[in-house]
Amino acid sequence: MPVTKVDVQSFEIKKTGIKSKQALSTLTGIFLDRGYDIKFTNLDAGVMTTEYKKFASSGSAPPFYYYMQIRARVKIKRGESIINLSPMVKEQNRSNAAAYTEHELSYYTGDPQNIRLISSMRETVGWRILAQIQFMNIVSDTADQFGIAEEDVIQNVTKHLQMHLVLNHQCSPI
């Protein structure tokens, strides 16, 4: 079954006439409204990072917690502000808190019937779909706050066509 894996490096919003400090102030409000705490902000460098926020848990052998962190960067180039949002996902073993990995947000696209078979993409329970929804809500809020149409948001992603094998109504990468 073919599906496309999407690895998200960042989403960018471009807007003329906004200063870095103003953009970071607006992002602070968006992140707090979505339940994120701010970990680090440097107004001079135009960067902000949230604390990791738990958004899902799954599995039993071993069980995992899933957390997301949003990294924001604002650059001014020729009078245009470029607001860059990068999601990072941390998978932490619930049985061993020291065992964790951090990576880019990734999710799958393709035929909805095929996507539903991938356990991490199942509606309301799959960790990838929950992360995708959470990040896209932040992107949508940011675009709205800066008066940019969602279609004009630049997606910096890598896409990979993958084949998955269906076993017992569950998908496994081939």
C-alpha positions as CSV (number, residue, x, y, z in Angstrom):
1,M,0.0,0.0,0.0
2,P,1.7,3.3,-1.0
3,V,1.6,6.3,1.3
4,T,3.8,9.4,1.5
5,K,5.8,10.1,4.7
6,V,6.1,13.8,5.3
7,D,9.0,15.0,7.5
8,V,8.4,18.6,8.7
9,Q,11.5,20.8,9.0
10,S,9.6,24.1,9.3
11,F,6.7,26.2,8.2
12,E,7.3,29.8,7.2
13,I,5.1,32.9,7.2
14,K,6.3,36.0,5.5
15,K,4.9,39.5,6.4
16,T,6.1,43.0,5.7
17,G,6.4,45.6,8.4
18,I,6.5,43.5,11.5
19,K,9.5,43.8,13.9
20,S,11.1,40.8,15.5
21,K,10.1,41.8,19.0
22,Q,6.4,42.3,17.9
23,A,6.4,38.9,16.2
24,L,7.8,37.1,19.2
25,S,5.3,38.8,21.5
26,T,2.5,37.6,19.2
27,L,4.0,34.0,19.2
28,T,4.2,34.0,23.0
29,G,0.5,34.6,23.1
30,I,-0.3,31.9,20.6
31,F,1.9,29.3,22.3
32,L,0.4,30.1,25.8
33,D,-3.1,29.9,24.4
34,R,-2.3,26.5,23.0
35,G,-0.9,25.3,26.4
36,Y,2.8,25.6,25.8
37,D,5.2,27.2,28.3
38,I,8.0,29.3,27.1
39,K,11.5,27.8,27.7
40,F,13.7,30.4,26.1
41,T,13.4,33.7,24.3
42,N,16.1,36.0,22.9
43,L,14.7,39.1,21.4
44,D,18.0,40.3,19.9
45,A,18.5,37.0,18.1
46,G,14.8,36.6,17.3
47,V,14.4,33.1,18.7
48,M,12.0,31.4,21.0
49,T,11.6,27.8,22.2
50,T,8.7,26.2,24.1
51,E,9.0,23.6,26.8
52,Y,8.1,20.1,25.6
53,K,4.3,19.5,26.0
54,K,2.9,16.0,26.3
55,F,0.4,15.3,23.6
56,A,0.0,11.5,23.5
57,S,0.9,8.2,25.0
58,S,0.7,4.8,23.5
59,G,2.0,1.2,23.6
60,S,2.6,-1.3,26.3
61,A,5.8,-3.1,25.3
62,P,7.4,-0.6,25.9
63,P,4.9,2.2,26.6
64,F,5.8,5.7,25.3
65,Y,4.9,9.3,26.1
66,Y,5.1,11.8,23.2
67,Y,6.0,15.4,23.6
68,M,6.2,18.3,21.2
69,Q,8.4,21.4,21.3
70,I,8.0,24.4,19.0
71,R,11.0,26.4,18.0
72,A,10.4,29.8,16.5
73,R,12.8,32.1,14.6
74,V,12.1,35.5,13.2
75,K,14.4,37.0,10.6
76,I,14.1,40.3,8.9
77,K,15.2,40.2,5.2
78,R,14.9,43.3,3.0
79,G,12.1,44.7,5.2
80,E,10.2,41.4,5.2
81,S,9.7,39.4,8.4
82,I,10.1,35.6,8.0
83,I,8.5,33.7,10.9
84,N,9.8,30.1,11.0
85,L,8.1,27.5,13.1
86,S,9.8,24.1,13.6
87,P,8.2,21.2,15.5
88,M,10.3,18.7,17.5
89,V,8.9,15.5,18.8
90,K,10.3,13.6,21.8
91,E,9.4,9.9,22.3
92,Q,10.1,8.9,25.9
93,N,9.9,5.3,27.2
94,R,7.6,5.4,30.2
95,S,9.5,2.5,31.8
96,N,12.8,4.3,31.5
97,A,12.7,8.1,31.4
98,A,16.3,8.3,30.3
99,A,15.5,6.4,27.1
100,Y,14.1,8.9,24.6
101,T,14.6,10.1,21.1
102,E,14.0,13.6,19.5
103,H,13.2,14.0,15.9
104,E,11.3,16.1,13.4
105,L,7.5,15.8,13.3
106,S,6.5,13.3,10.6
107,Y,3.2,12.1,9.4
108,Y,1.7,10.2,6.4
109,T,-0.5,11.4,3.6
110,G,-2.3,9.5,0.9
111,D,-5.6,7.5,0.5
112,P,-7.5,8.0,3.8
113,Q,-8.4,4.3,3.8
114,N,-4.7,3.4,3.7
115,I,-3.7,6.1,6.2
116,R,-6.3,4.8,8.8
117,L,-4.4,1.4,8.8
118,I,-1.2,3.1,10.1
119,S,-1.7,2.9,13.9
120,S,0.2,6.2,14.6
121,M,-2.3,8.0,12.2
122,R,-5.6,6.7,13.6
123,E,-8.1,9.5,14.3
124,T,-8.1,10.7,18.0
125,V,-5.6,8.1,19.2
126,G,-2.6,8.0,16.8
127,W,0.4,10.0,18.1
128,R,1.4,11.3,14.6
129,I,-2.1,12.6,13.8
130,L,-2.4,14.2,17.2
131,A,1.0,15.9,16.7
132,Q,0.1,17.0,13.2
133,I,-3.2,18.5,14.4
134,Q,-1.5,20.3,17.3
135,F,1.3,21.8,15.1
136,M,-1.2,22.8,12.3
137,N,-3.4,24.6,14.9
138,I,-0.3,26.7,15.9
139,V,0.5,27.4,12.3
140,S,-3.1,28.3,11.6
141,D,-3.3,30.6,14.6
142,T,0.0,32.3,13.6
143,A,-1.1,32.8,10.0
144,D,-4.4,34.2,11.3
145,Q,-2.7,36.6,13.8
146,F,-0.5,38.0,11.0
147,G,-3.2,38.2,8.4
148,I,-1.8,35.6,6.1
149,A,-3.9,33.0,4.3
150,E,-3.0,29.4,5.2
151,E,-2.4,28.6,1.5
152,D,0.5,31.2,1.6
153,V,2.3,29.5,4.4
154,I,5.6,27.9,3.1
155,Q,6.0,24.3,4.0
156,N,9.7,23.2,4.3
157,V,9.1,19.4,4.2
158,T,10.7,16.3,2.8
159,K,8.3,13.7,1.3
160,H,9.1,10.0,0.8
161,L,6.9,7.6,-1.0
162,Q,6.7,4.4,1.1
163,M,5.1,1.0,0.8
164,H,3.4,-0.5,3.8
165,L,2.4,-4.1,4.3
166,V,-1.0,-4.7,5.8
167,L,-0.9,-7.5,8.5
168,N,-3.9,-8.2,10.7
169,H,-5.5,-4.8,9.7
170,Q,-2.3,-3.0,10.9
171,C,0.3,-1.4,8.7
172,S,4.0,-2.1,8.9
173,P,6.7,-0.4,6.8
174,I,8.3,-2.7,4.2
